[in-house]
């Protein structure tokens, strides 16, 4: 399985629904990146391509 497929599969396992859209909690994004040994840019790009928002940011950047 290609890395991008593994990343998307992992993200889809962790997405949640809020206000009619899908989002990935920031904490989960970091965990996926560490588990798959990919950088956060890959996680962010995969989310953008699939219209998945990152939420619950520990830094308050994404609400």
HTML snippet that shows the backbone in 3Dmol.js (N, CA, C, O; Angstrom):
<script src="https://3Dmol.org/build/3Dmol-min.js"></script>
<div id="view" style="width:600px;height:400px;position:relative"></div>
<script>
const pdb = `
ATOM      1  N   UNK A   1       0.850  -1.175   0.000  1.00  0.00           N
ATOM      2  CA  UNK A   1       0.000   0.000   0.000  1.00  0.00           C
ATOM      3  C   UNK A   1       0.894   1.236   0.000  1.00  0.00           C
ATOM      4  O   UNK A   1       1.879   1.301   0.736  1.00  0.00           O
ATOM      5  N   UNK A   2       0.548   2.196  -0.816  1.00  0.00           N
ATOM      6  CA  UNK A   2       1.313   3.428  -0.880  1.00  0.00           C
ATOM      7  C   UNK A   2       1.121   4.237   0.393  1.00  0.00           C
ATOM      8  O   UNK A   2       0.116   4.107   1.091  1.00  0.00           O
ATOM      9  N   UNK A   3       2.099   5.065   0.670  1.00  0.00           N
ATOM     10  CA  UNK A   3       2.039   5.898   1.870  1.00  0.00           C
ATOM     11  C   UNK A   3       0.800   6.771   1.875  1.00  0.00           C
ATOM     12  O   UNK A   3       0.120   6.868   2.896  1.00  0.00           O
ATOM     13  N   UNK A   4       0.488   7.419   0.737  1.00  0.00           N
ATOM     14  CA  UNK A   4      -0.667   8.321   0.719  1.00  0.00           C
ATOM     15  C   UNK A   4      -1.966   7.566   0.996  1.00  0.00           C
ATOM     16  O   UNK A   4      -2.871   8.112   1.627  1.00  0.00           O
ATOM     17  N   UNK A   5      -2.070   6.320   0.534  1.00  0.00           N
ATOM     18  CA  UNK A   5      -3.259   5.520   0.823  1.00  0.00           C
ATOM     19  C   UNK A   5      -3.327   5.179   2.309  1.00  0.00           C
ATOM     20  O   UNK A   5      -4.402   5.210   2.907  1.00  0.00           O
ATOM     21  N   UNK A   6      -2.188   4.856   2.899  1.00  0.00           N
ATOM     22  CA  UNK A   6      -2.147   4.534   4.326  1.00  0.00           C
ATOM     23  C   UNK A   6      -2.503   5.759   5.164  1.00  0.00           C
ATOM     24  O   UNK A   6      -3.195   5.645   6.176  1.00  0.00           O
ATOM     25  N   UNK A   7      -2.032   6.921   4.742  1.00  0.00           N
ATOM     26  CA  UNK A   7      -2.341   8.162   5.465  1.00  0.00           C
ATOM     27  C   UNK A   7      -3.830   8.440   5.406  1.00  0.00           C
ATOM     28  O   UNK A   7      -4.447   8.720   6.434  1.00  0.00           O
ATOM     29  N   UNK A   8      -4.416   8.368   4.222  1.00  0.00           N
ATOM     30  CA  UNK A   8      -5.849   8.630   4.080  1.00  0.00           C
ATOM     31  C   UNK A   8      -6.661   7.614   4.880  1.00  0.00           C
ATOM     32  O   UNK A   8      -7.629   7.983   5.545  1.00  0.00           O
ATOM     33  N   UNK A   9      -6.285   6.363   4.824  1.00  0.00           N
ATOM     34  CA  UNK A   9      -7.002   5.332   5.577  1.00  0.00           C
ATOM     35  C   UNK A   9      -6.965   5.623   7.081  1.00  0.00           C
ATOM     36  O   UNK A   9      -7.980   5.496   7.766  1.00  0.00           O
ATOM     37  N   UNK A  10      -5.797   6.012   7.585  1.00  0.00           N
ATOM     38  CA  UNK A  10      -5.666   6.330   9.012  1.00  0.00           C
ATOM     39  C   UNK A  10      -6.497   7.556   9.378  1.00  0.00           C
ATOM     40  O   UNK A  10      -7.136   7.587  10.430  1.00  0.00           O
ATOM     41  N   UNK A  11      -6.486   8.560   8.516  1.00  0.00           N
ATOM     42  CA  UNK A  11      -7.278   9.771   8.778  1.00  0.00           C
ATOM     43  C   UNK A  11      -8.755   9.431   8.817  1.00  0.00           C
ATOM     44  O   UNK A  11      -9.476   9.881   9.707  1.00  0.00           O
ATOM     45  N   UNK A  12      -9.208   8.643   7.860  1.00  0.00           N
ATOM     46  CA  UNK A  12     -10.627   8.293   7.804  1.00  0.00           C
ATOM     47  C   UNK A  12     -11.084   7.534   9.045  1.00  0.00           C
ATOM     48  O   UNK A  12     -12.249   7.627   9.434  1.00  0.00           O
ATOM     49  N   UNK A  13     -10.181   6.785   9.666  1.00  0.00           N
ATOM     50  CA  UNK A  13     -10.522   6.070  10.900  1.00  0.00           C
ATOM     51  C   UNK A  13     -10.714   7.028  12.076  1.00  0.00           C
ATOM     52  O   UNK A  13     -11.386   6.692  13.052  1.00  0.00           O
ATOM     53  N   UNK A  14     -10.123   8.221  11.980  1.00  0.00           N
ATOM     54  CA  UNK A  14     -10.129   9.151  13.100  1.00  0.00           C
ATOM     55  C   UNK A  14     -10.983  10.400  12.890  1.00  0.00           C
ATOM     56  O   UNK A  14     -11.087  11.227  13.796  1.00  0.00           O
ATOM     57  N   UNK A  15     -11.597  10.554  11.715  1.00  0.00           N
ATOM     58  CA  UNK A  15     -12.375  11.768  11.497  1.00  0.00           C
ATOM     59  C   UNK A  15     -13.664  11.730  12.303  1.00  0.00           C
ATOM     60  O   UNK A  15     -14.186  10.671  12.651  1.00  0.00           O
ATOM     61  N   UNK A  16     -14.144  12.908  12.577  1.00  0.00           N
ATOM     62  CA  UNK A  16     -15.403  13.076  13.305  1.00  0.00           C
ATOM     63  C   UNK A  16     -16.267  14.049  12.524  1.00  0.00           C
ATOM     64  O   UNK A  16     -15.769  14.802  11.687  1.00  0.00           O
ATOM     65  N   UNK A  17     -17.535  14.029  12.795  1.00  0.00           N
ATOM     66  CA  UNK A  17     -18.460  14.940  12.135  1.00  0.00           C
ATOM     67  C   UNK A  17     -18.825  16.068  13.086  1.00  0.00           C
ATOM     68  O   UNK A  17     -19.111  15.839  14.261  1.00  0.00           O
ATOM     69  N   UNK A  18     -18.812  17.293  12.563  1.00  0.00           N
ATOM     70  CA  UNK A  18     -19.212  18.458  13.351  1.00  0.00           C
ATOM     71  C   UNK A  18     -19.799  19.475  12.394  1.00  0.00           C
ATOM     72  O   UNK A  18     -19.184  19.814  11.383  1.00  0.00           O
ATOM     73  N   UNK A  19     -20.977  19.957  12.710  1.00  0.00           N
ATOM     74  CA  UNK A  19     -21.648  20.992  11.923  1.00  0.00           C
ATOM     75  C   UNK A  19     -21.688  20.648  10.438  1.00  0.00           C
ATOM     76  O   UNK A  19     -21.489  21.518   9.590  1.00  0.00           O
ATOM     77  N   UNK A  20     -21.942  19.397  10.130  1.00  0.00           N
ATOM     78  CA  UNK A  20     -22.113  18.965   8.750  1.00  0.00           C
ATOM     79  C   UNK A  20     -20.833  18.780   7.960  1.00  0.00           C
ATOM     80  O   UNK A  20     -20.888  18.551   6.751  1.00  0.00           O
ATOM     81  N   UNK A  21     -19.680  18.874   8.611  1.00  0.00           N
ATOM     82  CA  UNK A  21     -18.433  18.644   7.875  1.00  0.00           C
ATOM     83  C   UNK A  21     -17.533  17.704   8.672  1.00  0.00           C
ATOM     84  O   UNK A  21     -17.709  17.522   9.877  1.00  0.00           O
ATOM     85  N   UNK A  22     -16.588  17.124   7.987  1.00  0.00           N
ATOM     86  CA  UNK A  22     -15.659  16.195   8.627  1.00  0.00           C
ATOM     87  C   UNK A  22     -14.463  16.950   9.172  1.00  0.00           C
ATOM     88  O   UNK A  22     -13.983  17.899   8.552  1.00  0.00           O
ATOM     89  N   UNK A  23     -13.980  16.526  10.338  1.00  0.00           N
ATOM     90  CA  UNK A  23     -12.773  17.139  10.873  1.00  0.00           C
ATOM     91  C   UNK A  23     -11.935  16.096  11.581  1.00  0.00           C
ATOM     92  O   UNK A  23     -12.435  15.073  12.049  1.00  0.00           O
ATOM     93  N   UNK A  24     -10.654  16.383  11.646  1.00  0.00           N
ATOM     94  CA  UNK A  24      -9.682  15.527  12.304  1.00  0.00           C
ATOM     95  C   UNK A  24      -9.117  16.305  13.484  1.00  0.00           C
ATOM     96  O   UNK A  24      -8.533  17.371  13.288  1.00  0.00           O
ATOM     97  N   UNK A  25      -9.273  15.802  14.703  1.00  0.00           N
ATOM     98  CA  UNK A  25      -8.672  16.498  15.843  1.00  0.00           C
ATOM     99  C   UNK A  25      -7.150  16.603  15.675  1.00  0.00           C
ATOM    100  O   UNK A  25      -6.497  15.648  15.255  1.00  0.00           O
ATOM    101  N   UNK A  26      -6.610  17.746  16.001  1.00  0.00           N
ATOM    102  CA  UNK A  26      -5.180  18.016  15.837  1.00  0.00           C
ATOM    103  C   UNK A  26      -4.319  16.954  16.532  1.00  0.00           C
ATOM    104  O   UNK A  26      -3.319  16.497  15.978  1.00  0.00           O
ATOM    105  N   UNK A  27      -4.708  16.576  17.721  1.00  0.00           N
ATOM    106  CA  UNK A  27      -3.953  15.559  18.471  1.00  0.00           C
ATOM    107  C   UNK A  27      -3.860  14.256  17.676  1.00  0.00           C
ATOM    108  O   UNK A  27      -2.812  13.610  17.647  1.00  0.00           O
ATOM    109  N   UNK A  28      -4.965  13.878  17.034  1.00  0.00           N
ATOM    110  CA  UNK A  28      -4.975  12.659  16.223  1.00  0.00           C
ATOM    111  C   UNK A  28      -4.078  12.821  14.992  1.00  0.00           C
ATOM    112  O   UNK A  28      -3.418  11.868  14.576  1.00  0.00           O
ATOM    113  N   UNK A  29      -4.051  14.017  14.412  1.00  0.00           N
ATOM    114  CA  UNK A  29      -3.195  14.269  13.250  1.00  0.00           C
ATOM    115  C   UNK A  29      -1.729  14.029  13.606  1.00  0.00           C
ATOM    116  O   UNK A  29      -1.000  13.392  12.847  1.00  0.00           O
ATOM    117  N   UNK A  30      -1.299  14.540  14.762  1.00  0.00           N
ATOM    118  CA  UNK A  30       0.080  14.327  15.197  1.00  0.00           C
ATOM    119  C   UNK A  30       0.361  12.849  15.450  1.00  0.00           C
ATOM    120  O   UNK A  30       1.440  12.353  15.125  1.00  0.00           O
ATOM    121  N   UNK A  31      -0.614  12.147  16.031  1.00  0.00           N
ATOM    122  CA  UNK A  31      -0.437  10.723  16.317  1.00  0.00           C
ATOM    123  C   UNK A  31      -0.305   9.924  15.019  1.00  0.00           C
ATOM    124  O   UNK A  31       0.549   9.044  14.916  1.00  0.00           O
ATOM    125  N   UNK A  32      -1.139  10.227  14.041  1.00  0.00           N
ATOM    126  CA  UNK A  32      -1.078   9.531  12.754  1.00  0.00           C
ATOM    127  C   UNK A  32       0.282   9.773  12.099  1.00  0.00           C
ATOM    128  O   UNK A  32       0.908   8.840  11.594  1.00  0.00           O
ATOM    129  N   UNK A  33       0.732  11.021  12.110  1.00  0.00           N
ATOM    130  CA  UNK A  33       2.027  11.349  11.509  1.00  0.00           C
ATOM    131  C   UNK A  33       3.149  10.552  12.171  1.00  0.00           C
ATOM    132  O   UNK A  33       4.020  10.018  11.485  1.00  0.00           O
ATOM    133  N   UNK A  34       3.131  10.471  13.486  1.00  0.00           N
ATOM    134  CA  UNK A  34       4.170   9.726  14.210  1.00  0.00           C
ATOM    135  C   UNK A  34       4.076   8.230  13.913  1.00  0.00           C
ATOM    136  O   UNK A  34       5.089   7.579  13.660  1.00  0.00           O
ATOM    137  N   UNK A  35       2.858   7.688  13.944  1.00  0.00           N
ATOM    138  CA  UNK A  35       2.664   6.256  13.712  1.00  0.00           C
ATOM    139  C   UNK A  35       3.105   5.825  12.312  1.00  0.00           C
ATOM    140  O   UNK A  35       3.634   4.728  12.131  1.00  0.00           O
ATOM    141  N   UNK A  36       2.882   6.698  11.322  1.00  0.00           N
ATOM    142  CA  UNK A  36       3.203   6.354   9.940  1.00  0.00           C
ATOM    143  C   UNK A  36       4.546   6.937   9.483  1.00  0.00           C
ATOM    144  O   UNK A  36       4.950   6.755   8.335  1.00  0.00           O
ATOM    145  N   UNK A  37       5.220   7.630  10.379  1.00  0.00           N
ATOM    146  CA  UNK A  37       6.514   8.253  10.067  1.00  0.00           C
ATOM    147  C   UNK A  37       6.438   9.174   8.853  1.00  0.00           C
ATOM    148  O   UNK A  37       7.276   9.118   7.953  1.00  0.00           O
ATOM    149  N   UNK A  38       5.404  10.029   8.851  1.00  0.00           N
ATOM    150  CA  UNK A  38       5.266  11.050   7.812  1.00  0.00           C
ATOM    151  C   UNK A  38       5.245  12.412   8.487  1.00  0.00           C
ATOM    152  O   UNK A  38       4.990  12.513   9.687  1.00  0.00           O
ATOM    153  N   UNK A  39       5.513  13.456   7.717  1.00  0.00           N
ATOM    154  CA  UNK A  39       5.493  14.789   8.309  1.00  0.00           C
ATOM    155  C   UNK A  39       4.069  15.345   8.346  1.00  0.00           C
ATOM    156  O   UNK A  39       3.167  14.834   7.682  1.00  0.00           O
ATOM    157  N   UNK A  40       3.895  16.389   9.127  1.00  0.00           N
ATOM    158  CA  UNK A  40       2.571  16.984   9.270  1.00  0.00           C
ATOM    159  C   UNK A  40       2.081  17.609   7.974  1.00  0.00           C
ATOM    160  O   UNK A  40       0.875  17.730   7.758  1.00  0.00           O
ATOM    161  N   UNK A  41       3.005  18.006   7.116  1.00  0.00           N
ATOM    162  CA  UNK A  41       2.621  18.556   5.814  1.00  0.00           C
ATOM    163  C   UNK A  41       1.830  17.509   5.023  1.00  0.00           C
ATOM    164  O   UNK A  41       0.850  17.849   4.360  1.00  0.00           O
ATOM    165  N   UNK A  42       2.239  16.267   5.086  1.00  0.00           N
ATOM    166  CA  UNK A  42       1.537  15.176   4.391  1.00  0.00           C
ATOM    167  C   UNK A  42       0.132  15.005   4.952  1.00  0.00           C
ATOM    168  O   UNK A  42      -0.824  14.816   4.200  1.00  0.00           O
ATOM    169  N   UNK A  43       0.013  15.071   6.260  1.00  0.00           N
ATOM    170  CA  UNK A  43      -1.315  14.963   6.890  1.00  0.00           C
ATOM    171  C   UNK A  43      -2.189  16.130   6.456  1.00  0.00           C
ATOM    172  O   UNK A  43      -3.337  15.936   6.054  1.00  0.00           O
ATOM    173  N   UNK A  44      -1.650  17.334   6.535  1.00  0.00           N
ATOM    174  CA  UNK A  44      -2.406  18.525   6.150  1.00  0.00           C
ATOM    175  C   UNK A  44      -2.823  18.502   4.694  1.00  0.00           C
ATOM    176  O   UNK A  44      -3.966  18.826   4.369  1.00  0.00           O
ATOM    177  N   UNK A  45      -1.905  18.121   3.811  1.00  0.00           N
ATOM    178  CA  UNK A  45      -2.213  18.063   2.384  1.00  0.00           C
ATOM    179  C   UNK A  45      -3.309  17.027   2.112  1.00  0.00           C
ATOM    180  O   UNK A  45      -4.224  17.282   1.329  1.00  0.00           O
ATOM    181  N   UNK A  46      -3.217  15.873   2.750  1.00  0.00           N
ATOM    182  CA  UNK A  46      -4.221  14.826   2.572  1.00  0.00           C
ATOM    183  C   UNK A  46      -5.586  15.304   3.051  1.00  0.00           C
ATOM    184  O   UNK A  46      -6.602  15.045   2.406  1.00  0.00           O
ATOM    185  N   UNK A  47      -5.606  15.999   4.176  1.00  0.00           N
ATOM    186  CA  UNK A  47      -6.867  16.553   4.672  1.00  0.00           C
ATOM    187  C   UNK A  47      -7.431  17.581   3.701  1.00  0.00           C
ATOM    188  O   UNK A  47      -8.627  17.562   3.408  1.00  0.00           O
ATOM    189  N   UNK A  48      -6.586  18.479   3.196  1.00  0.00           N
ATOM    190  CA  UNK A  48      -7.056  19.501   2.255  1.00  0.00           C
ATOM    191  C   UNK A  48      -7.644  18.873   0.999  1.00  0.00           C
ATOM    192  O   UNK A  48      -8.722  19.267   0.553  1.00  0.00           O
ATOM    193  N   UNK A  49      -6.949  17.910   0.434  1.00  0.00           N
ATOM    194  CA  UNK A  49      -7.410  17.259  -0.792  1.00  0.00           C
ATOM    195  C   UNK A  49      -8.767  16.597  -0.583  1.00  0.00           C
ATOM    196  O   UNK A  49      -9.601  16.581  -1.488  1.00  0.00           O
ATOM    197  N   UNK A  50      -8.987  16.050   0.617  1.00  0.00           N
ATOM    198  CA  UNK A  50     -10.222  15.307   0.905  1.00  0.00           C
ATOM    199  C   UNK A  50     -11.255  16.126   1.670  1.00  0.00           C
ATOM    200  O   UNK A  50     -12.229  15.582   2.188  1.00  0.00           O
ATOM    201  N   UNK A  51     -11.034  17.449   1.738  1.00  0.00           N
ATOM    202  CA  UNK A  51     -11.971  18.385   2.375  1.00  0.00           C
ATOM    203  C   UNK A  51     -12.272  18.012   3.826  1.00  0.00           C
ATOM    204  O   UNK A  51     -13.415  18.070   4.280  1.00  0.00           O
ATOM    205  N   UNK A  52     -11.210  17.627   4.537  1.00  0.00           N
ATOM    206  CA  UNK A  52     -11.301  17.308   5.956  1.00  0.00           C
ATOM    207  C   UNK A  52     -10.601  18.424   6.711  1.00  0.00           C
ATOM    208  O   UNK A  52      -9.431  18.716   6.462  1.00  0.00           O
ATOM    209  N   UNK A  53     -11.318  19.044   7.630  1.00  0.00           N
ATOM    210  CA  UNK A  53     -10.747  20.140   8.402  1.00  0.00           C
ATOM    211  C   UNK A  53     -10.021  19.599   9.623  1.00  0.00           C
ATOM    212  O   UNK A  53     -10.386  18.557  10.167  1.00  0.00           O
ATOM    213  N   UNK A  54      -8.993  20.318  10.045  1.00  0.00           N
ATOM    214  CA  UNK A  54      -8.304  19.972  11.286  1.00  0.00           C
ATOM    215  C   UNK A  54      -8.912  20.835  12.378  1.00  0.00           C
ATOM    216  O   UNK A  54      -9.037  22.049  12.214  1.00  0.00           O
ATOM    217  N   UNK A  55      -9.288  20.222  13.484  1.00  0.00           N
ATOM    218  CA  UNK A  55      -9.943  20.946  14.563  1.00  0.00           C
ATOM    219  C   UNK A  55      -9.367  20.591  15.913  1.00  0.00           C
ATOM    220  O   UNK A  55      -8.499  19.726  16.031  1.00  0.00           O
ATOM    221  N   UNK A  56      -9.855  21.262  16.915  1.00  0.00           N
ATOM    222  CA  UNK A  56      -9.446  21.055  18.301  1.00  0.00           C
ATOM    223  C   UNK A  56      -7.926  21.188  18.440  1.00  0.00           C
ATOM    224  O   UNK A  56      -7.279  20.371  19.096  1.00  0.00           O
ATOM    225  N   UNK A  57      -7.375  22.213  17.825  1.00  0.00           N
ATOM    226  CA  UNK A  57      -5.932  22.439  17.840  1.00  0.00           C
ATOM    227  C   UNK A  57      -5.475  22.790  19.241  1.00  0.00           C
ATOM    228  O   UNK A  57      -6.089  23.618  19.914  1.00  0.00           O
ATOM    229  N   UNK A  58      -4.402  22.160  19.679  1.00  0.00           N
ATOM    230  CA  UNK A  58      -3.860  22.424  20.995  1.00  0.00           C
ATOM    231  C   UNK A  58      -3.337  23.860  21.115  1.00  0.00           C
ATOM    232  O   UNK A  58      -3.276  24.406  22.217  1.00  0.00           O
ATOM    233  N   UNK A  59      -2.965  24.469  19.995  1.00  0.00           N
ATOM    234  CA  UNK A  59      -2.456  25.834  19.999  1.00  0.00           C
ATOM    235  C   UNK A  59      -3.550  26.871  19.764  1.00  0.00           C
ATOM    236  O   UNK A  59      -3.305  28.071  19.887  1.00  0.00           O
ATOM    237  N   UNK A  60      -4.737  26.419  19.430  1.00  0.00           N
ATOM    238  CA  UNK A  60      -5.845  27.332  19.187  1.00  0.00           C
ATOM    239  C   UNK A  60      -5.866  27.876  17.759  1.00  0.00           C
ATOM    240  O   UNK A  60      -6.597  28.824  17.472  1.00  0.00           O
ATOM    241  N   UNK A  61      -5.078  27.292  16.867  1.00  0.00           N
ATOM    242  CA  UNK A  61      -5.025  27.770  15.488  1.00  0.00           C
ATOM    243  C   UNK A  61      -6.266  27.373  14.682  1.00  0.00           C
ATOM    244  O   UNK A  61      -6.753  28.149  13.860  1.00  0.00           O
ATOM    245  N   UNK A  62      -6.761  26.186  14.920  1.00  0.00           N
ATOM    246  CA  UNK A  62      -7.930  25.675  14.197  1.00  0.00           C
ATOM    247  C   UNK A  62      -8.990  25.341  15.223  1.00  0.00           C
ATOM    248  O   UNK A  62      -8.754  24.538  16.126  1.00  0.00           O
ATOM    249  N   UNK A  63     -10.126  25.937  15.096  1.00  0.00           N
ATOM    250  CA  UNK A  63     -11.206  25.718  16.060  1.00  0.00           C
ATOM    251  C   UNK A  63     -12.254  24.799  15.518  1.00  0.00           C
ATOM    252  O   UNK A  63     -13.235  24.508  16.203  1.00  0.00           O
TER     253      UNK A  63
END
`;
const viewer = $3Dmol.createViewer("view");
viewer.addModel(pdb, "pdb");
viewer.setStyle({}, {cartoon: {color: "spectrum"}});
viewer.zoomTo();
viewer.render();
</script>
